[in-house]
Amino acid sequence: MNFIETRGNDGKRPKEVQFSYVILNPSASFGGLYVPKYLPMLEEDFFKDAKKLNYKELTKKILSKFEIDIDEEVIDRAVCLYDKFENKDTPVPLNKVEDELFINELYHGPTKAFKDMALQPFGYILSDLAKKQKQNYLILAATSGDTGPATLDTFSDKENIKVACMYPDGGTSDVQRLQMVTTEGKNLKVLGIVGNFDDAQNALKTLLASPSFKDELEKQNIKLSAANSVNFGRIIFQIIYHIYGYISLLKERNTDEFYSIVPSGNFGNALGAYYAKKMGLPIKKILIASNINNILSDLINKGIYDLRGRRLLKTTSPAMDILISSNVERVLFDKFGANRCKELMDDLREKKFYRLTKDELEKLREDFDAIYCDDEFAKDTIKKYAEKGYILDPHTATTLKAYENLRAQNLPAIACSTAQWTKFAPTMLNAIKNDTLTYSDEVALKEFSEALHVEIPKSIKELFNKKIMHDKVVKQRDIEEEILNFIKE
Ligand SMILES: *Cc1c(COP(=O)(O)O)cnc(C)c1O
């Protein structure tokens, strides 16, 4: 399987590349992204046979259709990392919550957010490639809270890899911060940044553009790669759980179609659903839930992506607090081709907005519909479902808005649950007590778990007693020096 570029080719890079190249060099010509040249199709009787497969077997079966240039034994070992999940036999349980609402719980991995679904196998494959090529890589990551822990976990103590992870100081939950700053791998560096997530991401971009930084990396023979969802190596693993969710649904309900509901930020999860749909997964429509940073719901409802005069707003679903949603570009490319995609992305950079034509919007809406959800709705939903005995984290709660408002037909829906409640305990406690007090994560975890008789996993509980390995919080101007010192170690 070859990969091509969303904004066309600049004549300097290769025109078509393989999977291993894409994983190691995720940025394509003109600032674009890599996409598969075509998508493999699921055969007619795929679902009948697939019912017998467990999650690992299904992953291997689908990966084999992509014909990627990774050795089978490496894929085998990468996929075995799903054994680290809470329940080895069912790493991704599907939970029936209402008659037509099924929740695909994607958060049972080591760091308790769905980022583990892709980052666990992805990290293994990337490290293996680096080792075989005897090439050192620096992975830079800016995180709003969940990507950081999952990236650190997957690359911890891997040969040929160093990770520098930046989080906004005060912008993550205590649990998320502790997951990062107590991490022990010798090849990992975690830095708090003075500012918000946008500042952390800007700091990363500044670093990538800095000549002195580039020089030093070259001198040390270190290459750069990225672990966020611009890397197709992550997206490929995010196709599979959508397919698996439907297979699990079929065991409960005989249905030819379903809605897929995705709480969205950078659109990686939703893109996985879109690719799965194109491969033949019978999704009626992909329903996108965003929070009040509703740039995606505006695009899908009005055909305009508009950053003018917009500020990022803080919400109780911080992983969706995002205005520049990178993976939308892959859908634009798929629907409208490289020339138009480049034009739209250039508009966004130069004019801070782009507008689709009426026809284009119609095409987009063939596959997507969208709505946004405010914190009040999310909190009420958490409370309502907690009373019925099902716990939704604040991100997953946004999908209920889509479930209630966007289904045009009475078909079953599978909603993606993206994080465990334990990562956002103060919001959870506010929701069930209907108050607005400020709680620490430690207090909120205890109170919530007692009130609802749910366990806190050991890996979360022990965070509060672990040794802090990374205590630096730095200003943007000091980041380069900190990271250079780290790579010289
Ligand atoms: C990352 C994340 C999201 C957003 O996922 P995208 O693939 O970026 O759209 C939603 N919820 C949680 C809990 C996350 O960590």
The ligand as an SDF file (V2000), in Angstrom:
LIG
                    3D

 15 15  0  0  0  0  0  0  0  0999 V2000
   -8.1200   13.1450   22.3810 C   0  0  0  0  0  0  0  0  0  0  0  0
   -9.4480   13.0500   23.0100 C   0  0  0  0  0  0  0  0  0  0  0  0
  -10.6300   13.3890   22.3120 C   0  0  0  0  0  0  0  0  0  0  0  0
  -10.6090   13.9320   20.8990 C   0  0  0  0  0  0  0  0  0  0  0  0
  -10.2340   12.9710   19.9760 O   0  0  0  0  0  0  0  0  0  0  0  0
   -9.7670   13.4010   18.4820 P   0  0  0  0  0  0  0  0  0  0  0  0
   -9.3510   12.1590   17.8310 O   0  0  0  0  0  0  0  0  0  0  0  0
   -8.6440   14.3730   18.6890 O   0  0  0  0  0  0  0  0  0  0  0  0
  -10.9490   14.0530   17.8330 O   0  0  0  0  0  0  0  0  0  0  0  0
  -11.8470   13.2170   22.9540 C   0  0  0  0  0  0  0  0  0  0  0  0
  -11.9130   12.7820   24.2270 N   0  0  0  0  0  0  0  0  0  0  0  0
  -10.8090   12.4650   24.9370 C   0  0  0  0  0  0  0  0  0  0  0  0
  -10.9560   12.0170   26.3380 C   0  0  0  0  0  0  0  0  0  0  0  0
   -9.5430   12.5750   24.3600 C   0  0  0  0  0  0  0  0  0  0  0  0
   -8.4410   12.2760   25.0760 O   0  0  0  0  0  0  0  0  0  0  0  0
  1  2  1  0
  2  3  1  0
  2 14  2  0
  3  4  1  0
  3 10  2  0
  4  5  1  0
  5  6  1  0
  6  7  2  0
  6  8  1  0
  6  9  1  0
 10 11  1  0
 11 12  2  0
 12 13  1  0
 12 14  1  0
 14 15  1  0
M  END
$$$$
